């Protein structure tokens, strides 16, 4: 019979993974809030968690649900229509990203979530499919399509100079 670790050790060990999942699905400020909400919910439920449970997968599931809740809440917020919206610049703490985050957010939801859950959180495709509602093959395809779209936009193949260009 194994005993459960103290909750603060769980936060230290799995906090970065949970934050990556939240940031993959939400804007930075919303991701920080979702991270906090994830661990508050986990703290409440931790005493009932079986000692042999996969804690990381459990936390990733909670984080995924909190991120979806945040996206739904944002969609429900009223938008002022009397005046045109202000053009907001990029948040100062995001730093240069060469458009990666813009393209990331432009991916369809299923692709973005599949990439985040598999490539960032490290879940197998079977668990990704379970969380997204589909088959492992569909989860694999969505993740592959998302990665391919990002690669098409951001990876360039280096060109090899021709023999004429290499002359000293």
Helices and strands as residue ranges (DSSP letters): H 7-25, H 28-46, H 55-76, G 92-94, H 100-106, H 109-115, I 116-120, H 125-132, H 136-154
